[in-house]
């Protein structure tokens, strides 16, 4: 996927990644593999089912990259540690720098393979999605006692305006909005969600909002196939609300992020726990 100009710094990563990685690792491990050429080849919910890196067209390469991500999760590795460990492996595999690669149609194209910048995108995007998937699964398991979810943005100069505007909005955990806007909602999105009890909502004086009548979807262009001229499209979801000052705001997901990572993970973990209990 195309990268954003907004970057994560070590403090951002500590906030996002400073969580118990068990569910995040489970999310990553349950995926299959998919060979893709462009990031637009696989969007939204498909990322819950398969792990992919554009132009990593061999399963052994994908396996090496995913194994490195799992290690980063388990050991809490920084981007520098992740890159230091993975770069020589990819270089030995020949997946590094600019090269002419032949795609599945037999057409050669000069492409960028591994690079420090690509490893940064792979690290940030996959770890963010994995941790948020794990967080969502944990929150779903406590929905009876904490049924209200609040969207939290990091309020600094790098925050997207629409993400800032959604900060502090509270919806029920089963509101349809969470199927689309559970973070990350774009590359380097630093937003997260916290679960609140009814008592906490009352104590803070918060208002629970419903998305009914406020949701919308749009089709947007995400690029053109250079060889065929085919225009590629993606669906994005959004919601129209009002901010604290009563001004109208519109929030949209970025193309490719129109889904909640880890959908079905909580149920899968429950089944796994039930099987383990039966076998014990």
C-alpha positions in Angstrom: 0.0 0.0 0.0 1.1 3.6 -0.5 2.8 5.1 2.5 1.6 8.1 4.4 3.6 11.2 5.1 2.7 10.8 8.8 5.3 8.7 10.6 5.4 6.9 13.9 8.1 7.6 16.4 9.3 5.4 19.2 6.9 6.9 21.7 4.0 6.2 19.4 5.1 2.6 19.0 5.4 2.2 22.8 1.8 3.3 23.2 0.5 1.0 20.4 2.8 -2.0 20.9 3.1 -1.9 24.7 0.4 -4.5 25.1 0.3 -8.2 25.8 1.2 -9.8 22.5 -0.5 -13.2 22.9 -3.6 -12.4 21.0 -1.7 -10.4 18.4 0.6 -13.4 17.7 -2.5 -15.7 17.5 -3.9 -13.3 14.9 -0.7 -13.4 12.8 -0.3 -17.2 13.1 -3.8 -18.1 12.0 -3.4 -16.4 8.6 -2.6 -18.2 5.4 -0.4 -16.8 2.6 -1.3 -14.8 -0.5 1.0 -13.9 -3.4 0.3 -10.4 -4.6 1.9 -8.0 -7.1 0.3 -4.7 -6.0 -1.1 -3.6 -2.6 -4.4 -3.1 -4.3 -4.6 -6.8 -5.1 -5.7 -7.5 -1.5 -7.8 -5.2 0.5 -9.8 -4.9 3.8 -11.0 -8.3 5.3 -8.8 -10.3 3.0 -5.9 -9.3 5.3 -7.5 -11.2 8.1 -7.3 -14.4 6.1 -3.9 -14.2 4.5 -0.5 -12.6 5.0 1.0 -10.9 2.0 3.8 -8.5 1.0 3.5 -7.0 -2.5 6.0 -8.5 -4.9 7.2 -11.1 -2.5 6.3 -13.8 -5.0 7.7 -16.8 -3.3 6.2 -18.6 -0.3 9.6 -19.0 1.4 10.1 -15.2 1.3 6.6 -14.6 2.8 7.4 -17.2 5.5 10.7 -15.6 6.4 9.0 -12.1 6.7 6.1 -13.4 8.8 8.4 -15.4 11.1 10.4 -12.2 11.7 7.2 -10.3 12.5 6.2 -13.0 15.0 9.6 -12.8 16.6 9.3 -9.0 16.8 5.9 -9.4 18.6 7.2 -12.1 21.0 10.4 -10.3 21.9 9.1 -6.7 21.7 11.7 -5.8 19.1 12.1 -2.3 17.9 12.1 -1.4 14.2 15.9 -1.3 14.3 16.2 -4.8 15.7 13.6 -6.1 13.3 15.4 -4.6 10.3 18.9 -5.7 11.5 17.7 -9.3 11.8 15.6 -9.5 8.6 17.6 -7.4 6.1 20.5 -9.9 5.7 18.0 -12.8 5.2 16.2 -11.0 2.5 19.5 -9.9 0.8 20.7 -13.6 0.9 17.4 -14.5 -0.8 17.9 -11.9 -3.5 14.9 -9.9 -2.4 16.5 -6.5 -2.0 16.9 -3.2 -4.0 15.5 -2.4 -7.4 15.3 -5.4 -9.8 13.5 -6.4 -12.9 10.9 -9.0 -11.9 8.7 -11.1 -14.1 5.1 -11.2 -13.0 2.6 -14.0 -13.4 1.7 -12.9 -16.9 5.3 -13.1 -18.0 5.9 -9.3 -18.1 9.1 -7.9 -16.7 8.9 -4.7 -14.6 11.6 -2.7 -12.7 10.4 -2.8 -9.1 11.5 -1.9 -5.6 11.9 -5.0 -3.4 13.4 -4.9 0.1 14.7 -1.6 1.5 14.8 0.0 4.9 11.7 2.0 4.0 9.8 -1.0 3.0 10.7 -2.9 6.1 9.5 0.0 8.2 6.1 -0.1 6.4 5.9 -3.9 6.8 6.8 -3.7 10.5 4.5 -0.8 11.4 1.5 -1.9 9.4 1.5 -5.6 10.4 2.3 -5.0 14.1 -0.4 -2.3 14.4 -3.0 -4.5 12.8 -2.0 -7.5 14.9 -2.1 -5.6 18.2 -5.4 -4.0 17.4 -6.8 -7.3 16.4 -5.7 -8.8 19.7 -7.1 -5.8 21.6 -10.4 -6.1 19.9 -10.6 -9.8 20.7 -9.9 -9.0 24.4 -12.5 -6.3 24.4 -15.1 -8.6 22.9 -14.5 -11.1 25.7 -15.3 -8.4 28.3 -18.2 -6.8 26.5 -20.7 -7.8 29.1 -19.1 -5.7 31.8 -17.6 -3.1 29.5 -20.1 -2.7 26.6 -19.1 0.8 25.5 -16.1 1.5 23.3 -14.5 4.9 22.9 -12.3 6.0 20.0 -9.0 7.5 21.1 -6.6 9.5 18.9 -3.2 10.8 19.8 -3.7 14.5 19.7 -0.6 16.0 18.3 0.5 17.8 15.1 0.7 14.5 13.1 -2.9 13.5 13.8 -5.2 13.4 10.8 -8.0 16.0 11.2 -10.9 13.5 10.9 -9.2 11.1 13.4 -8.8 14.0 15.8 -12.5 14.9 15.4 -13.6 11.3 16.2 -11.5 11.3 19.4 -13.7 10.7 22.5 -16.8 9.5 20.6 -18.4 6.5 22.3 -20.4 3.7 20.6 -21.8 0.5 21.9 -19.5 -2.5 21.2 -22.1 -4.0 18.9 -22.7 -0.8 16.9 -22.1 -1.6 13.2 -19.6 1.3 13.0 -16.9 -0.9 14.6 -16.9 -3.3 11.6 -15.3 -0.5 9.6 -13.5 2.0 11.8 -11.7 -0.1 14.4 -8.1 1.0 14.1 -5.8 1.1 12.3 -7.7 3.2 9.8 -4.8 4.0 7.5 -1.0 3.7 7.2 0.6 4.8 10.5 -2.7 5.5 12.1 -2.0 5.6 15.9 -5.6 5.5 17.1 -6.9 2.9 19.5 -10.1 2.0 21.3 -10.8 1.6 25.0 -13.6 -0.3 26.6 -15.8 1.4 29.3 -18.3 0.1 31.8 -21.7 1.8 32.1 -20.5 3.3 35.4 -17.4 4.8 33.8 -19.5 6.4 31.0 -21.8 8.0 33.6 -18.9 9.1 35.8 -17.1 10.8 32.9 -20.3 12.4 31.6 -19.9 10.8 28.2 -22.7 10.5 25.6 -23.1 7.2 23.7 -23.7 7.8 20.0 -25.4 5.5 17.5 -24.2 5.3 14.0 -27.7 4.6 12.7 -28.5 6.9 9.7 -25.0 8.3 9.8 -22.9 5.6 8.0 -22.0 5.8 4.4 -19.8 4.0 1.9 -18.0 5.3 -1.1 -16.0 3.9 -4.0 -12.6 5.6 -4.6 -9.9 5.2 -7.1 -6.6 3.7 -5.8 -4.5 3.6 -8.9 -4.2 2.4 -12.4 -2.6 -0.7 -13.8 0.3 0.6 -15.8 0.2 -2.2 -18.4 -3.5 -2.6 -18.9 -4.9 0.8 -18.0 -7.4 -0.8 -15.6 -8.6 1.7 -13.0 -8.5 0.1 -9.6 -11.2 0.9 -7.0 -11.7 0.3 -3.3 -14.6 0.8 -0.9 -14.2 3.1 2.0 -16.7 3.6 4.9 -17.4 6.7 6.8 -19.6 8.4 9.4 -21.0 11.9 9.7 -21.1 13.3 13.2 -20.7 16.5 15.2 -17.7 17.5 17.2 -17.7 18.9 20.8 -18.5 22.3 19.4 -21.4 21.1 17.4 -19.7 21.4 14.0 -20.3 18.7 11.4 -17.4 16.3 10.9 -16.9 13.5 8.4 -14.6 10.5 9.1 -13.5 8.1 6.4 -11.2 5.0 6.5 -8.3 5.0 4.1 -8.5 2.7 1.1 -7.5 -0.9 2.1 -8.4 -0.3 5.8 -12.1 -0.6 5.5 -12.5 -3.3 8.1 -11.9 -4.2 11.7 -8.7 -6.3 12.0 -9.2 -9.7 13.7 -12.9 -10.2 12.9 -13.7 -13.6 14.4 -10.5 -13.9 16.4 -12.3 -13.8 19.8 -14.5 -16.8 18.8 -11.5 -18.7 17.4 -9.6 -18.2 20.7 -12.7 -19.4 22.6 -12.9 -22.5 20.5 -9.1 -23.1 21.0 -9.5 -22.7 24.8 -12.5 -25.1 24.9 -10.6 -27.7 23.0 -7.5 -27.3 25.3 -9.8 -27.7 28.3 -11.3 -30.9 27.0 -7.9 -32.4 26.3 -6.5 -31.4 29.7 
